[in-house]
């Protein structure tokens, strides 16, 4: 049985800086950090026909959000001893997905995002579950995280959910909730010819055919005029594999790369 995709897109971009950003209106899909956007700016993008997904870190919690959510040490993941585990290189700690405080914060946050009109969620930091240092607790961590995504689906019942990474440890537990995945990393043809990568490509192809998933491929390539052919080759290659592709020009905060190669940056830069 084939499911019709919840959305259709031929182009997308990822931008975690502040809006507005001229050029985003040329995309079909934009993944944005919601703290950087006013509701009026969001409405302008949607009026231009852009689907907008709100970035959500499911597990990693930067220090400022720990404070906002009122998290205490027992709300954070611990592996050995009583000190919360720290995810490098950014130094963030991870919320326990079964923490009542974290779940309450997420429920309030997602309810606000839904009311603001976001078309869906881009679920990040799920790949932390696959970290080797967390192997001793994966047995409860993975299903508890899946239950958190169930909460996301309940609050965004009629909108888009895309999981970023976590393809092996998390995505198989999330099949009833997702509309697609994002495979982020330094992905190249030699890597994708590896047996493990081929097996994942087969699986994602099945999900695309059977569940109507829209699958994204996400990487970073520095802005360099001599790099343009490599970037276009990446887009074509990824699309042949069944992905909608995007190559960011940097760390997702300084601008977006349009499909014609131009870099769109905020007017304040």
N, C-alpha and C positions, 0 to 999 in steps of 0.2 A: 504494500500500500504506500503510495507516494503522497506526501503532505505538501500543500502549496506553501512556498516561502512566506513568512510574515512581512517581508519587505524585499524590495529590489533595488540594487545599486550597481552603477558602473564605475564609480570613483569614490574614494574616501580619503580622509586625512585625520591625523591625531594631533591635537594642540592642547597643551596643558597650561598655557599662559592666559593672560587676561584679554577679554574682548573690549571692543569689537576688533575683528581681523578681516579687512577687505580681502576677498578672494575665496573665503569659505563658501560664499553663496554659489560658487561654481561647482561645488561638490554635491554628490547625492547623499553622502553620509559624513557626519563630523563627530568625532569622539573628543569630548571637551571636559576640562576640569570645572565642575559646576560653580565652585567658589569664585571663578573668574568672570562669571556672566550674570548680568542683570536680566530679570524676566523680560523686559522690553527688548533687549538685544536678542534674546532667545526667540522671541516672537518674530522678529525681523528675519532671522535665519529660516525659521519654519515657513514663513510667508513666501520665501524664495524657493521653497520646495526641498529644503535640506532636512533630512532626518538627523536628529541630534541625540547622541547617547551620552549619558553622564558617567564620568569615570568614578569607579568605586573600588577602594582598596578593601577587600573582604577581611583580610587577616592582619596585614601590617598596619601599625598605628604610629604615626610620627608623634613626637612628644606633645605638641600643641593639641593634638586630637585626644591623646590620653587625658589631658586636663579637661577638655570640653566634655568628654564622655564620662568624666568622673571615675575613670578606671583606677583600681587599686592593684597591688601586686598579685593578689589571688585571681584577678581577672586576666592575667597575662600568662602566656605559655611558658612553662618551665620544663626543662629536660633533666638536668642533674642539679640537685640541691634546691635551694630556695630562691635563687636569682633568676629573674626572667631571661629567657633566651633572646639574643640580639641577632638580627639579620644583617649581615654585611653585604655590600659596602656602605649602605646608607645609615646604619645604626638604628634602624627602627626595631621596636619590639612587636610581638604578635599578640593580638587579643585571643583569648580562648573563645572558640565559636559557641561554647555552651555557657558563656558568661551572661548572666541576666542583665548586667549593666550594659554590656556591649550590644546585646540583642535589642534592648530597649532604645539605646541610642540609634542603632541602625533603623529600627522601625520608625522612629520619629523623623530621621533624616530622609528616608526613602519616601515617606508620606509627603514630606515637603517637596521633594523632587517631582513626584507624580503630579502634585497640584500645580507646580510651576509649568508643567507641560512637556517635560523631557520624554522623548519617544522611546527610551529604553536605558539599559545599563550596560556598561563595559566593566566586567567583573575581573579585577586584577588581583595579583598576589596569591592566586590559587596555587601557583607553582611552588610556593613555599612548602606545601605538604610533601613534595617530592625531595626536599633537602635531606641529604644523608644524615645530617646531625639530628633530624627529627624522627629518624627511623624507629627509635624505641617507643614512640607514642603514636605512630601512624595508625595503629589499630583502632584507636578511638577518635583521632584527629580528623581523618578523612570522612567518616560518616557524620561526625558532628558538623564539619564544614558543609557537607552536602545538605544538612538540615537548614543551615543558614541560607543557602541558595534557594531552598524551598520557600523560606520566608520572603526572599526577593521576588520569587515568582508569584507568590500570593499577593504581594503588594503591587506588583507590575503585571497583573494577570493577562492584560490585553496588549502588552508592549514587548519590546525586543530585549532579550538577554543574550549577550555574547560573553563567553568565558575566554580570558586571555591566559594562554599556557595552562599548565596543570593537565596536559593532554593524557598522560599515562595514569597518574595517581588520583585525579579528581573527575575528569570529564566522563569516564564510564559510569560514575555514580550520579551524573547530572542529566542524563539523556531526557527525562521527562520535562526538564525545565528550560532547556536551551533552544535558541534559534540559530546557533552557529558558534564557531570558535575563532579565536585569533591565535596564530602560531607566530610568536615573536622571537627573533634572534638573528644571528649572523648566518642566514640560510643560503646555501650555495648548491649548485647542481651536484658536485661530488658528495656533499653531505646527504642530499636527498636521495642519492643512489644507494646509500647504506641500507641493509636489510631492515633495521629497526625503523628507519624513516619510511621505507616502502610500505611496511605494515601499517604505519599510521596513515599514510596517504590512502591506502585501500579502505581503511576504516572510515576516514572522513568522507571519502567518495560515497560510501554506502549511506552515511548519514545525510549527505546532500541529496541522494536519490530517494531515500526512504522517508526522511523527515523534513526535507525542504531546507536544510541548513544553508546559510550563506557563510562561507569560511573565508577568513581574512589571513593574509600573510603580511607581517610587519617587520621592518628592519630599519636601520639607519645607514645613510650614505652621505658623507660630507659634500657640501656644495662646491663643485669644481667644474668649470666649463668643459674640461677634458673628460669628465666622468659621465657625461650625458648619455652616451651610447650604452655604457654599462648599466645605467639606471633603467633605460628603456628596455634593454634586454631582460633585466630582472622582472619588469612588469609583464612582458610577454611570456617569459618562462613560467612565472607563477600562475598566470592565467591559464596556460596550457595544462597545468596541474589541477585546475579547478578552484583557484583562489582569486579573490579580489586583493590586489597588492597595493602596498604603500611603502615608499622609502623616505623616511623623514630626513630633513637636512641637518638635524642636530639632535638635541635632547628633548624635543617635543615642546619646549617652552618659548622658543624664539621666532617661530613662524612655521609655515607649511610649504611643502613643495607641490605645485600644481602640475597637472599631467603634461603641460607643454614645457616643463623644466623651470619655469619662473618660481622664485621664492617670494611668497607673500609674508610680510612682516607687519606688526602693529604700527599704527601711525605714530605712536609715542617713541619708537626706536629711532 
